[in-house]
Amino acid sequence: MDLQALWQASLGELELSLTKANFTTWFKNTYLAQIEGSKATVCVPNTFTQAWLQKKYNDQIVRALRNASNLPVREIVYRVEVKNTTQIALENTPAPTASGMYSESSQAFATEAPVSTPQTHSSNDIGLNPRYLFNAFIVGKGNELAHAA
């Protein structure tokens, strides 16, 4: 069984014991990178997810990996790494035509976005936008407390 199929089987078991919101939040962008002996490496999208999985779900993940693989997994190392899906998506997407005309091969219109230069509204030394200074502050329901302070 390859790593992706093993991880999907483990996620299936975890999904049964968690709420949909928790499962989606914590396991959405994770994947199994490797298994060496009794140590598995799970890649997570950020350090917050890494800490949360270590603290809250580590035992459940170990149990799910053992059940799905029949391997003596005892330890999980969490590594912050995002799977590169943009390159895969770009390879499968046909390139737009340079003319911007309808392309029969891609079955879509290729459009070029106009290039615009950002306009700076600041003319003072400190780089603040004059529209966002206190003399232009408008008091409304949502910012009465900020105005009072």
C-alpha positions as CSV (number, residue, x, y, z in Angstrom):
1,M,0.0,0.0,0.0
2,D,1.5,3.3,-1.0
3,L,1.7,6.3,1.4
4,Q,-1.2,8.3,-0.1
5,A,-3.6,5.3,0.1
6,L,-2.4,4.5,3.6
7,W,-3.0,8.1,4.7
8,Q,-6.4,8.2,3.1
9,A,-7.4,5.0,4.9
10,S,-6.2,6.5,8.2
11,L,-8.1,9.7,7.6
12,G,-11.2,7.7,6.9
13,E,-10.9,6.1,10.3
14,L,-10.2,9.5,12.0
15,E,-13.2,11.1,10.2
16,L,-15.5,8.6,11.8
17,S,-14.4,9.7,15.3
18,L,-14.3,13.5,14.7
19,T,-16.9,16.1,13.9
20,K,-16.8,17.3,10.3
21,A,-15.6,20.8,11.3
22,N,-12.7,19.4,13.3
23,F,-11.7,17.0,10.7
24,T,-11.8,19.6,7.9
25,T,-10.0,22.2,10.0
26,W,-7.1,20.0,11.2
27,F,-6.6,17.3,8.6
28,K,-7.5,19.0,5.3
29,N,-4.0,19.8,4.0
30,T,-2.1,17.1,5.6
31,Y,-0.3,14.1,4.1
32,L,1.9,11.2,5.0
33,A,5.5,11.8,3.9
34,Q,7.2,8.6,5.0
35,I,7.2,5.6,7.4
36,E,10.5,4.3,8.7
37,G,10.3,1.5,11.1
38,S,8.1,2.6,14.0
39,K,8.3,6.4,13.0
40,A,5.9,8.1,10.6
41,T,6.3,11.6,9.2
42,V,3.1,13.6,8.7
43,C,3.3,16.9,6.8
44,V,1.1,19.8,8.0
45,P,0.4,23.2,6.4
46,N,1.5,25.4,9.4
47,T,3.0,25.4,12.9
48,F,-0.3,25.9,14.6
49,T,-1.7,22.8,13.0
50,Q,1.5,21.0,13.9
51,A,1.2,21.9,17.6
52,W,-2.6,21.1,17.7
53,L,-2.2,17.7,16.1
54,Q,0.7,16.8,18.5
55,K,-1.3,17.9,21.5
56,K,-4.9,16.8,20.7
57,Y,-4.8,14.1,18.1
58,N,-1.5,12.3,18.3
59,D,-2.8,9.1,19.9
60,Q,-5.7,8.9,17.5
61,I,-3.4,9.3,14.5
62,V,-1.0,6.6,15.7
63,R,-3.9,4.2,16.3
64,A,-5.4,5.0,12.8
65,L,-2.0,4.4,11.1
66,R,-1.5,1.1,13.0
67,N,-5.0,-0.1,12.0
68,A,-4.6,0.9,8.3
69,S,-1.1,-0.4,7.8
70,N,-0.5,-3.2,10.3
71,L,2.9,-1.7,11.0
72,P,4.2,-1.0,14.5
73,V,3.9,2.8,14.3
74,R,4.7,4.3,17.8
75,E,5.9,7.8,17.0
76,I,4.8,10.5,14.7
77,V,7.0,13.4,13.6
78,Y,5.0,16.4,12.3
79,R,6.8,18.5,9.7
80,V,5.5,21.8,8.3
81,E,5.4,21.4,4.6
82,V,2.8,22.2,2.0
83,K,2.3,19.8,-0.9
84,N,3.0,21.6,-4.2
85,T,-0.3,21.3,-6.0
86,T,0.1,24.4,-8.1
87,Q,2.7,22.9,-10.3
88,I,0.5,19.8,-10.9
89,A,-2.5,22.1,-11.7
90,L,-0.5,24.2,-14.1
91,E,0.7,21.1,-16.0
92,N,-2.8,19.9,-16.5
93,T,-4.2,23.4,-17.6
94,P,-3.8,24.3,-21.2
95,A,-1.9,27.5,-21.9
96,P,-3.9,30.5,-23.0
97,T,-3.3,31.8,-26.5
98,A,-1.3,35.0,-26.9
99,S,-3.8,36.7,-29.1
100,G,-6.6,36.6,-26.5
101,M,-8.9,35.0,-29.0
102,Y,-11.1,31.9,-28.4
103,S,-9.0,28.8,-28.3
104,E,-10.5,25.6,-29.5
105,S,-8.0,23.5,-27.7
106,S,-8.7,25.0,-24.3
107,Q,-12.4,25.6,-24.8
108,A,-12.1,28.9,-23.0
109,F,-11.4,32.6,-23.6
110,A,-7.9,33.7,-22.8
111,T,-7.9,37.2,-21.4
112,E,-5.1,39.4,-20.5
113,A,-5.5,41.5,-17.3
114,P,-4.6,45.2,-17.8
115,V,-1.5,46.2,-16.1
116,S,-2.0,49.1,-13.7
117,T,0.5,51.0,-11.6
118,P,-0.4,51.5,-8.0
119,Q,-1.3,55.0,-7.1
120,T,0.1,56.6,-4.0
121,H,-2.2,58.9,-2.1
122,S,0.4,60.0,0.3
123,S,2.4,63.2,-0.1
124,N,3.7,63.5,3.5
125,D,7.0,62.5,5.0
126,I,5.8,59.5,7.1
127,G,4.0,57.7,4.3
128,L,0.5,57.8,5.7
129,N,-2.5,57.9,3.3
130,P,-4.2,61.3,4.0
131,R,-7.7,59.6,3.6
132,Y,-7.0,57.5,6.7
133,L,-5.9,60.3,9.1
134,F,-8.0,61.4,12.2
135,N,-9.2,64.6,10.6
136,A,-11.0,62.5,8.0
137,F,-12.4,60.0,10.5
138,I,-16.1,59.4,10.3
139,V,-17.9,58.3,13.4
140,G,-20.4,55.5,12.8
141,K,-22.2,52.7,14.8
142,G,-19.2,50.3,14.3
143,N,-16.5,52.7,15.6
144,E,-18.0,54.8,18.3
145,L,-15.8,53.2,20.9
146,A,-12.6,53.9,18.9
147,H,-13.7,57.5,18.5
148,A,-14.4,57.9,22.2
149,A,-10.9,56.5,23.0
